[in-house]
Amino acid sequence: MTKESGSRESLDERVVLVAAGLAGLAADTLGTGLGIVRGLLRRSDAADVAADAGRDLEARGRLVLDKYASPPPAHLEVLARHALARRAADGG
């Protein structure tokens, strides 16, 4: 076995270890999430909590759409509006 093939084996081993670590993290996160959901379902005000969560998600969606969907006004258009407003304020 040459040194190069040994380093390749080490790289393959590291890739497998990282993938296993990510899978373990995903499983832990999923388990924690399921525990939270179970806890919420046991609450007497689960419907209110779900309604609040829905409203929060809608508000977050509006913010995202406002941020990314509508383009900002054209810079020259903004300057032209300011100039017109200044002329109107000066009386000319």
N, C-alpha and C positions, 0 to 999 in steps of 0.2 A: 504494500500500500504506500503510495507516494504521499508527500506532504500536501499536495494540492487536493487529492481525493479526500484526505482526512479533513481539510478545511471545508470542503463541500459537504461532507457528512455533518460537520458541526453546524453549517448554515442550515441544512435541511432539518436538523434536530431543533435548532432555534425557531425555525418557522413553525414546526409542529407545536412547540411549547407555547409560542405566542398565540397560535390559533386555539389551542386548548384553553389558554388563559382567557381569551376573548369569549369563548363559549361558556366558560364558567361564570364570567362576569355577566353575560346575558342571562344565564339561568338564575343567578342570584337576583338580578334586577327584576326579572319576570316574577320570581317568587315573592319579592317584596311588594311589587305592584298588585299581585293577586291578594296578598294579605291586606293591603290597604282597601281594595275593592270589597273584600269580604267584610271588613270592619265598617265600611260605609253602608253596606246593605243591611247590617244589623241595627243601624241607627233608626230611631223612630221618625226622624225628619229627613229620611233619605230622598224623598221626592223634592223637598226644598233645596237640599244640597245639589241634586242633579239639575234643578232649574237654575240655580245660581251658577253652576259650572257651565251650563248652556249659554247663559247670558254673557259670562266672561269670555267664552270662546267666540261668540258673535262679535263682542267688542274688540277682541284681539284680531279677528278677521277683518273688521272694518279698518283698524289701524294699519294692518299690513297692506290692504288694498289701497288705502289713501297714500301710503308711503311709496308703493311701487307701481300702481296702476296708472295714476294720473301724472302726466309729465309736468315738470315745473314750467311756469310761464317763461316765455322767451325774454332774454335779458334786455334786448332793445325795446321790446314792447313795454316792459316795466319802466325803462328810462323815459320813453315817450309819454307814458301816462303821468309820470312825475313832472315832466316839463310842461304838459298841458295844465296840470293842476297848479303849478307855480305861476304860469301866465294868467290863469283865471284869478288867482289870489291877488296878483299884482294889478289886475284890472286891465290887462291888455291882451 
